[in-house]
Amino acid sequence: QVRLVESGGGLVQAGGSLRLSCAASGRTFSNYLMGWFRQAPGKAREFVGGVTRSGGNTFYASSVKGRFTISRDNAKNTMVLQMNSLKPEDTAVYYCAASTSALFTNPSVYEYWGQGTQVTVSS
């Protein structure tokens, strides 16, 4: 079992930045691919980005590429999503998730999820 807890959400103006953290506990954090997803009201859960077990490779949705950066620290069992140049369309609940699969973008392959943190970007 892996427990994931997100933090760092909030309200920010368009063009601003936020830093989300995901703290993991339980099984060995470095065994898991990690991903960030988001879900806006009335919409499906959407892949934001992911990072490999070692942290050596990251992948992003086209909508956030160049604005968002994912990193992980396996010694501290944490993952960070740095969000810059935020837009109103980035408003959503953001979730971190852990997977043993190689498929990053499909939410169904992630075994563990956090409770989510709200990000609201005002125009």
C-alpha positions in Angstrom: 0.0 0.0 0.0 1.2 3.5 -0.9 -0.3 6.6 0.7 -0.1 9.8 -1.3 -0.8 13.3 0.0 -0.9 16.4 -2.1 -0.3 19.9 -0.9 0.3 23.4 -2.2 -2.9 24.2 -4.1 -4.6 27.5 -3.9 -5.8 30.6 -5.7 -3.5 32.4 -8.1 -3.8 35.1 -10.8 -3.2 34.2 -14.4 0.5 34.3 -15.2 1.4 33.3 -11.6 3.0 30.2 -10.3 2.2 27.4 -7.8 4.2 24.5 -6.5 2.4 21.3 -5.7 4.0 18.6 -3.6 3.1 14.9 -3.3 4.4 13.1 -0.2 4.4 9.3 -0.3 4.5 6.8 2.5 4.3 3.0 2.7 6.1 0.9 0.1 9.3 1.9 -1.6 8.7 5.1 -3.4 11.4 4.5 -6.0 9.5 1.4 -7.3 6.8 3.5 -8.8 6.3 5.6 -11.8 4.6 8.8 -10.7 2.1 11.0 -12.4 0.1 14.2 -12.0 -3.4 14.3 -13.2 -6.1 17.0 -13.0 -9.8 17.1 -13.2 -12.0 20.1 -13.9 -15.7 20.2 -13.1 -17.7 18.2 -15.6 -14.5 16.9 -17.4 -12.6 13.7 -17.4 -9.5 13.2 -15.4 -6.6 14.5 -17.6 -2.9 13.5 -17.7 -0.6 16.4 -16.8 2.8 14.8 -16.6 4.8 11.9 -15.3 8.3 11.0 -14.1 10.2 7.7 -14.3 11.3 5.8 -11.2 14.7 7.3 -11.1 13.5 10.8 -12.0 15.7 10.8 -15.1 12.9 11.2 -17.6 9.7 13.3 -17.5 6.8 13.5 -19.8 4.2 16.2 -20.2 0.8 16.9 -21.8 1.1 19.3 -24.7 -1.1 21.7 -22.9 1.4 22.2 -20.1 4.7 21.5 -21.7 7.1 24.4 -21.2 5.1 25.7 -18.3 5.1 22.9 -15.8 8.0 20.9 -14.4 8.0 17.6 -12.5 10.7 16.4 -10.2 11.0 13.7 -7.6 13.3 13.1 -4.6 13.4 9.4 -3.8 15.4 10.0 -0.7 12.5 12.2 0.7 9.7 10.2 -0.9 8.3 13.4 -2.6 7.4 14.6 -6.0 6.9 18.2 -7.0 4.9 19.9 -9.8 6.2 23.4 -10.5 3.5 25.3 -12.4 4.5 28.6 -14.1 2.6 30.9 -16.4 -0.7 29.6 -15.1 -3.8 30.1 -17.1 -7.5 30.0 -16.1 -7.9 26.8 -18.0 -5.4 25.2 -15.6 -8.1 25.4 -12.9 -8.8 21.9 -11.6 -8.3 19.5 -8.8 -4.8 18.1 -9.1 -3.9 14.5 -8.1 -0.7 12.6 -7.8 -0.7 8.9 -8.6 1.7 6.0 -8.4 2.0 3.2 -11.0 4.0 0.1 -11.6 3.1 0.2 -15.3 5.0 1.8 -18.2 2.0 3.6 -19.5 2.0 7.1 -18.2 -1.1 8.8 -19.6 -3.8 6.2 -18.8 -5.2 6.9 -15.4 -6.5 3.3 -15.1 -3.0 1.9 -14.7 -2.3 3.9 -11.6 -2.8 1.9 -8.5 -2.6 4.6 -5.9 -4.0 8.1 -5.8 -3.9 11.1 -3.5 -7.0 13.0 -2.3 -6.3 15.9 -4.6 -5.6 19.6 -4.1 -7.6 22.5 -5.7 -5.8 24.9 -8.0 -7.8 27.9 -9.1 -6.4 30.4 -11.6 -8.3 33.7 -11.9 -8.3 35.8 -15.0 
